[in-house]
Amino acid sequence: MIAIARQIAIRAPAARVFDQLSPPANLLEIWPSLVAVEDARVEPDGRHAFAWTYRMAGVKLRGRCDTVEIERDRRRVDRNTGGIPSTFRWTFEPQGDETAVRLEVEYEVPALLRMIAGAVLRALNEREAETLLANLKARIETGIPPVKRVA
């Protein structure tokens, strides 16, 4: 299992940041290598479930995401099965007029990509996490969708 942790401060209430991440279609605006979201469902508490297509190191992978833990406006844990078994832990901590957003990701390298695992793949995924958070910040603070980069 590989782990990545990143944090960013966003000038917005925690509820607004949390709500931005609940509809899976919003992820397409901020997640550089997320190619498609299908069969999405969002519950009133913010839980979501959807099928996804993701490009890692140029290889398209498919899987499913399901929220497994939720504390509205404070924390969400999403588990992915299929192409990239992984867990995303999001925490939202109010700090004055900002929210500290922390993203912790644990993932398994797909068998197809193990040949290039190591430092190169990890560096790509660390940059992906940083870009995801920067895009979330830009989307919320400016209201303008960021330009999607594909890694």
N, C-alpha and C positions, 0 to 999 in steps of 0.2 A: 504494500500500500504506500502510495506517495502522498505527502501532505503539503498543502500550500495554505498560508494565512496572510491576509492583507486587510488593511483598514483605511478608511477615508472619512473625512468630516464633510457633511452635506448641510448647507444652510436651508433647513426645512424641518418641520416636526417629524418625529418618528412615524406617526400614522401615515403621513404623506409618502414617505420612503417605502414603508411596508406595503401600502396600497399600490404603489408603482410596480412592485415585484409580484403581486398576486395574479394578474391576468397573464397567462403564458405568452400571449401575442406581444405584450410589451417587451418581453425578453429579446425578441427579434430586433428591436430598435437599439439595444445596448450591448448585445453579446456578439462580438465579432465573428466567431466561427459557428454560431448557431444558424443552420441553413433553413430549417422548417420546424413548425409546431403544428400538430394535427390532433384532432379528437380531444380538444381542451375542455376541461370542466373546472369551474371555480366555485367553491362553497362560500357561504356568507361569512365564515370566520377567516377567510383568506387562503384556506387549503386549496391546492390545485393538483390536477393530474393531467398529463398530456403525453403524447408520443412526440419524439423529437428526431431530427436529423442533424448531425454535428460533423464538422470537418476538423479532423486532427491530423496535423502533418500531411495535409493533402488527401487524406483518406476519409471518405464519407462513412459514418457510423450511425446506426439507428438504435433507439432505445425508448424507455418509458420513464417518466418522472412522476413520483407520488410524494406528497407532503406526508411525513410520518410524525411530526411534532409541530405544535404551533402554540404560541402565546402572542395573541394579537398585539401588534405594534412594538413587540419586544424581541421576538425570536421566531425563526422558522427553520425546520430541518427538512430537506428534500432528499429523497433517495432515488437514485437512477439505476435501472437494470437494463440489461441488453448490451449494446456496443461498448459502453464505458461504465462498468460498475463503479458507483461513486456516491458520496454523501456530501451535500452542501449544507453548512450550518451558517445561517445569517443571524447576527444580533444587531439590535438597534438601541443605542443608548443616548437618551436626550442629554445634551450638554449646552445649556443656555439656549441660544437661538439656532443651534446646530444639532445634528444627530451624528454620533459616531457609528459608522456602519462597519461591521467586521464580517469578513467572509472567510470561512475555513472550509477547505475542500480536501477530501481524502478520496483517492481514486486508484483503480487498478489499470495498468497499461494493457490495452487490448493485445491479444496474442499476435495479431497481424503487425503491430507496431513495435513489438519487443526488440526487434533487430536494431531499431534506432533509439531505444529507450535512453537511459542514462541522462547525461547532462543536457543534450540538445533538446530532447522532448520535454524535460522538466523546465528548461528555460523558456520554451515556447508557451507552456501552460502557465508559468508564473507571469509572463507578459500578458497573456490572455486575461488572467484574474485582475491585473492592474488596469487593463483597458476596460474591462467590464465595469469596474468600480468608477473609473473616470467618466465613462459614458453615462452611468446612472446619475452621477453628480451633475453632469452637464444637462442631461434631460430634465432633471428636477429643478435645477437652479435657473435654467434659461427657458425651459418649455420647448426648446427646439430639438428635434431628434438629431442625434449625432450621426456623422457619416460612418457607415458600417465598413470596417476593415475586415478582410478575410485573411487569416493567418495561413 
